[in-house]
Amino acid sequence: MDSDLPHILVIDDDNRLRELLRQFLSKNGFWVSVACDAADARERLKGLTFDLLVLDRMMPGESGLEFAANIRKSSMVPILMLTAMIESKDRIDGFEGGVDDYLTKPFEPRELLLRINSILRRIPTKPPVPDEIQLGDVVYYSKREEIMRKGVHIRLTDVEAALLKALVTSLGVVLSREILTKVTGASGGVRAIDVQVTRLRRKIEPDPKLPIYLQTVRGKGYVLHPD
């Protein structure tokens, strides 16, 4: 899984449409997760970070409109709402609730793609990763994806290298065990990430038992804070 791809969460109770959207968006350069309703979406949001939500307005239980309004209390993730309702009042209600754009069903997949890309272009891009990142007496060279201590190369396994790259490309951002499992391909479930973090700390921390740089955020995941 390419961690550089925009990550989209499709939330729709229509199984067929949800799968069609997953396939279409995956083929067009996105990393796609799916949820069948608001409760399912909340579980996904606990463990993963998304660049955009594609949200159906009419869902059983908590509606898409209610879900969007609740999400806006704690997150600014962009929301593209799908709806069969075409009245201007309905669109206004959505925009007031925090929706960024609307697409009326039925729609052309190409238009969905254009609207998603239009929303994502408005999001500030991440600052480029520095060529060198200082972690005490260890230096991470981002272009070569390797670390050295006082000029001596330190060997990383493939999983350790992927883990460090993911943390470096999101400096100061907490990454959950779930997303780190996906981007590193670590086997053994999310707890395997704890083992990999311990191993990586042995290679980059002055005292692995009292980490300064690769820190644990209780209940959320891990974050890297360089010098």
Contacts in CASP RR format, 6 or more apart in sequence:
PFRMAT RR
TARGET T0000
AUTHOR 0000-0000-0000
METHOD contacts of the structure
MODEL  1
MDSDLPHILVIDDDNRLRELLRQFLSKNGFWVSVACDAADARERLKGLTF
DLLVLDRMMPGESGLEFAANIRKSSMVPILMLTAMIESKDRIDGFEGGVD
DYLTKPFEPRELLLRINSILRRIPTKPPVPDEIQLGDVVYYSKREEIMRK
GVHIRLTDVEAALLKALVTSLGVVLSREILTKVTGASGGVRAIDVQVTRL
RRKIEPDPKLPIYLQTVRGKGYVLHPD
1 31 0 8 1.000
1 182 0 8 1.000
1 183 0 8 1.000
1 185 0 8 1.000
2 31 0 8 1.000
3 165 0 8 1.000
3 166 0 8 1.000
3 169 0 8 1.000
3 179 0 8 1.000
3 182 0 8 1.000
3 183 0 8 1.000
4 169 0 8 1.000
5 29 0 8 1.000
5 30 0 8 1.000
5 31 0 8 1.000
6 29 0 8 1.000
6 30 0 8 1.000
6 31 0 8 1.000
6 51 0 8 1.000
6 52 0 8 1.000
6 120 0 8 1.000
7 30 0 8 1.000
7 31 0 8 1.000
7 32 0 8 1.000
7 33 0 8 1.000
7 48 0 8 1.000
7 49 0 8 1.000
7 50 0 8 1.000
7 51 0 8 1.000
8 25 0 8 1.000
8 30 0 8 1.000
8 31 0 8 1.000
8 32 0 8 1.000
8 33 0 8 1.000
8 50 0 8 1.000
8 51 0 8 1.000
8 52 0 8 1.000
8 53 0 8 1.000
8 54 0 8 1.000
8 116 0 8 1.000
9 32 0 8 1.000
9 33 0 8 1.000
9 34 0 8 1.000
9 35 0 8 1.000
9 41 0 8 1.000
9 44 0 8 1.000
9 45 0 8 1.000
9 48 0 8 1.000
9 50 0 8 1.000
9 52 0 8 1.000
9 53 0 8 1.000
9 54 0 8 1.000
10 18 0 8 1.000
10 21 0 8 1.000
10 22 0 8 1.000
10 25 0 8 1.000
10 32 0 8 1.000
10 33 0 8 1.000
10 34 0 8 1.000
10 35 0 8 1.000
10 54 0 8 1.000
11 34 0 8 1.000
11 35 0 8 1.000
11 36 0 8 1.000
11 37 0 8 1.000
11 38 0 8 1.000
11 40 0 8 1.000
11 41 0 8 1.000
11 53 0 8 1.000
11 54 0 8 1.000
11 55 0 8 1.000
11 56 0 8 1.000
11 59 0 8 1.000
11 64 0 8 1.000
11 67 0 8 1.000
12 18 0 8 1.000
12 21 0 8 1.000
12 34 0 8 1.000
12 36 0 8 1.000
12 54 0 8 1.000
12 55 0 8 1.000
12 56 0 8 1.000
12 59 0 8 1.000
12 82 0 8 1.000
13 36 0 8 1.000
13 37 0 8 1.000
13 56 0 8 1.000
13 59 0 8 1.000
13 60 0 8 1.000
14 56 0 8 1.000
15 36 0 8 1.000
18 34 0 8 1.000
18 36 0 8 1.000
19 34 0 8 1.000
21 32 0 8 1.000
21 34 0 8 1.000
21 54 0 8 1.000
21 112 0 8 1.000
22 32 0 8 1.000
22 34 0 8 1.000
24 109 0 8 1.000
24 112 0 8 1.000
24 113 0 8 1.000
25 32 0 8 1.000
25 54 0 8 1.000
25 113 0 8 1.000
25 116 0 8 1.000
26 32 0 8 1.000
28 113 0 8 1.000
30 116 0 8 1.000
33 44 0 8 1.000
33 48 0 8 1.000
33 50 0 8 1.000
35 41 0 8 1.000
35 43 0 8 1.000
35 44 0 8 1.000
37 59 0 8 1.000
37 60 0 8 1.000
37 61 0 8 1.000
37 62 0 8 1.000
38 59 0 8 1.000
38 61 0 8 1.000
38 62 0 8 1.000
38 63 0 8 1.000
38 64 0 8 1.000
38 66 0 8 1.000
38 67 0 8 1.000
39 62 0 8 1.000
41 53 0 8 1.000
41 55 0 8 1.000
41 67 0 8 1.000
44 50 0 8 1.000
45 71 0 8 1.000
45 75 0 8 1.000
46 176 0 8 1.000
47 176 0 8 1.000
47 177 0 8 1.000
47 178 0 8 1.000
47 179 0 8 1.000
48 176 0 8 1.000
48 178 0 8 1.000
48 179 0 8 1.000
49 173 0 8 1.000
49 175 0 8 1.000
49 176 0 8 1.000
49 179 0 8 1.000
50 77 0 8 1.000
51 77 0 8 1.000
51 78 0 8 1.000
51 120 0 8 1.000
51 123 0 8 1.000
52 77 0 8 1.000
52 78 0 8 1.000
52 79 0 8 1.000
52 80 0 8 1.000
52 116 0 8 1.000
52 119 0 8 1.000
52 120 0 8 1.000
53 71 0 8 1.000
53 77 0 8 1.000
53 78 0 8 1.000
53 79 0 8 1.000
53 80 0 8 1.000
54 80 0 8 1.000
54 82 0 8 1.000
54 112 0 8 1.000
54 116 0 8 1.000
55 64 0 8 1.000
55 67 0 8 1.000
55 68 0 8 1.000
55 79 0 8 1.000
55 80 0 8 1.000
55 81 0 8 1.000
55 82 0 8 1.000
55 99 0 8 1.000
56 64 0 8 1.000
56 81 0 8 1.000
56 82 0 8 1.000
56 83 0 8 1.000
57 63 0 8 1.000
57 64 0 8 1.000
57 65 0 8 1.000
57 81 0 8 1.000
57 82 0 8 1.000
57 83 0 8 1.000
57 84 0 8 1.000
57 85 0 8 1.000
57 90 0 8 1.000
58 64 0 8 1.000
58 83 0 8 1.000
58 84 0 8 1.000
58 85 0 8 1.000
59 67 0 8 1.000
62 70 0 8 1.000
64 81 0 8 1.000
65 81 0 8 1.000
65 93 0 8 1.000
65 94 0 8 1.000
65 97 0 8 1.000
65 99 0 8 1.000
68 79 0 8 1.000
68 81 0 8 1.000
68 94 0 8 1.000
68 97 0 8 1.000
68 98 0 8 1.000
68 99 0 8 1.000
69 97 0 8 1.000
69 98 0 8 1.000
71 77 0 8 1.000
71 79 0 8 1.000
72 97 0 8 1.000
72 98 0 8 1.000
78 100 0 8 1.000
78 119 0 8 1.000
78 120 0 8 1.000
78 122 0 8 1.000
78 123 0 8 1.000
79 98 0 8 1.000
79 99 0 8 1.000
79 100 0 8 1.000
79 101 0 8 1.000
80 99 0 8 1.000
80 100 0 8 1.000
80 101 0 8 1.000
80 102 0 8 1.000
80 103 0 8 1.000
80 112 0 8 1.000
80 115 0 8 1.000
80 116 0 8 1.000
80 119 0 8 1.000
81 94 0 8 1.000
81 99 0 8 1.000
81 101 0 8 1.000
81 102 0 8 1.000
81 103 0 8 1.000
82 103 0 8 1.000
82 104 0 8 1.000
82 105 0 8 1.000
82 107 0 8 1.000
83 90 0 8 1.000
83 102 0 8 1.000
83 103 0 8 1.000
83 104 0 8 1.000
83 105 0 8 1.000
84 104 0 8 1.000
84 105 0 8 1.000
85 104 0 8 1.000
86 104 0 8 1.000
91 102 0 8 1.000
94 102 0 8 1.000
100 119 0 8 1.000
101 115 0 8 1.000
101 118 0 8 1.000
101 119 0 8 1.000
103 111 0 8 1.000
103 112 0 8 1.000
103 115 0 8 1.000
126 169 0 8 1.000
126 170 0 8 1.000
129 142 0 8 1.000
129 168 0 8 1.000
129 169 0 8 1.000
129 171 0 8 1.000
130 142 0 8 1.000
131 141 0 8 1.000
131 142 0 8 1.000
131 143 0 8 1.000
132 139 0 8 1.000
132 140 0 8 1.000
132 141 0 8 1.000
132 142 0 8 1.000
133 139 0 8 1.000
133 140 0 8 1.000
133 142 0 8 1.000
133 168 0 8 1.000
133 171 0 8 1.000
133 226 0 8 1.000
134 226 0 8 1.000
134 227 0 8 1.000
135 147 0 8 1.000
135 204 0 8 1.000
135 205 0 8 1.000
135 213 0 8 1.000
135 226 0 8 1.000
135 227 0 8 1.000
136 206 0 8 1.000
136 212 0 8 1.000
136 213 0 8 1.000
136 227 0 8 1.000
137 149 0 8 1.000
137 150 0 8 1.000
137 206 0 8 1.000
138 147 0 8 1.000
138 148 0 8 1.000
138 149 0 8 1.000
138 154 0 8 1.000
138 203 0 8 1.000
138 204 0 8 1.000
139 147 0 8 1.000
139 148 0 8 1.000
139 149 0 8 1.000
140 146 0 8 1.000
140 147 0 8 1.000
140 164 0 8 1.000
140 168 0 8 1.000
140 204 0 8 1.000
140 226 0 8 1.000
141 147 0 8 1.000
141 148 0 8 1.000
142 168 0 8 1.000
145 161 0 8 1.000
145 164 0 8 1.000
145 165 0 8 1.000
146 153 0 8 1.000
146 154 0 8 1.000
146 156 0 8 1.000
146 161 0 8 1.000
147 153 0 8 1.000
147 154 0 8 1.000
147 156 0 8 1.000
147 164 0 8 1.000
147 203 0 8 1.000
147 204 0 8 1.000
148 154 0 8 1.000
154 203 0 8 1.000
156 164 0 8 1.000
156 200 0 8 1.000
156 203 0 8 1.000
157 199 0 8 1.000
159 184 0 8 1.000
159 185 0 8 1.000
159 186 0 8 1.000
159 196 0 8 1.000
160 196 0 8 1.000
160 199 0 8 1.000
160 200 0 8 1.000
160 203 0 8 1.000
162 183 0 8 1.000
162 184 0 8 1.000
162 185 0 8 1.000
163 180 0 8 1.000
163 184 0 8 1.000
163 186 0 8 1.000
163 193 0 8 1.000
163 196 0 8 1.000
163 197 0 8 1.000
163 200 0 8 1.000
164 200 0 8 1.000
164 204 0 8 1.000
164 224 0 8 1.000
166 175 0 8 1.000
166 179 0 8 1.000
166 180 0 8 1.000
166 183 0 8 1.000
166 184 0 8 1.000
167 175 0 8 1.000
167 214 0 8 1.000
167 222 0 8 1.000
167 223 0 8 1.000
167 224 0 8 1.000
168 224 0 8 1.000
170 224 0 8 1.000
171 224 0 8 1.000
171 225 0 8 1.000
171 226 0 8 1.000
172 223 0 8 1.000
172 224 0 8 1.000
172 225 0 8 1.000
173 223 0 8 1.000
174 217 0 8 1.000
174 220 0 8 1.000
174 221 0 8 1.000
174 222 0 8 1.000
174 223 0 8 1.000
175 221 0 8 1.000
175 222 0 8 1.000
175 223 0 8 1.000
176 220 0 8 1.000
176 221 0 8 1.000
177 190 0 8 1.000
177 191 0 8 1.000
177 193 0 8 1.000
177 194 0 8 1.000
177 221 0 8 1.000
177 222 0 8 1.000
178 190 0 8 1.000
180 186 0 8 1.000
180 190 0 8 1.000
180 193 0 8 1.000
180 221 0 8 1.000
180 222 0 8 1.000
181 189 0 8 1.000
181 190 0 8 1.000
181 192 0 8 1.000
181 193 0 8 1.000
184 193 0 8 1.000
184 196 0 8 1.000
186 192 0 8 1.000
186 193 0 8 1.000
186 196 0 8 1.000
193 222 0 8 1.000
197 214 0 8 1.000
197 216 0 8 1.000
197 222 0 8 1.000
198 208 0 8 1.000
200 214 0 8 1.000
201 208 0 8 1.000
201 211 0 8 1.000
201 214 0 8 1.000
202 208 0 8 1.000
204 213 0 8 1.000
204 214 0 8 1.000
205 211 0 8 1.000
205 212 0 8 1.000
205 213 0 8 1.000
205 214 0 8 1.000
206 212 0 8 1.000
212 225 0 8 1.000
213 224 0 8 1.000
213 225 0 8 1.000
213 226 0 8 1.000
214 222 0 8 1.000
214 223 0 8 1.000
214 224 0 8 1.000
215 222 0 8 1.000
215 223 0 8 1.000
215 224 0 8 1.000
215 225 0 8 1.000
216 222 0 8 1.000
217 223 0 8 1.000
END
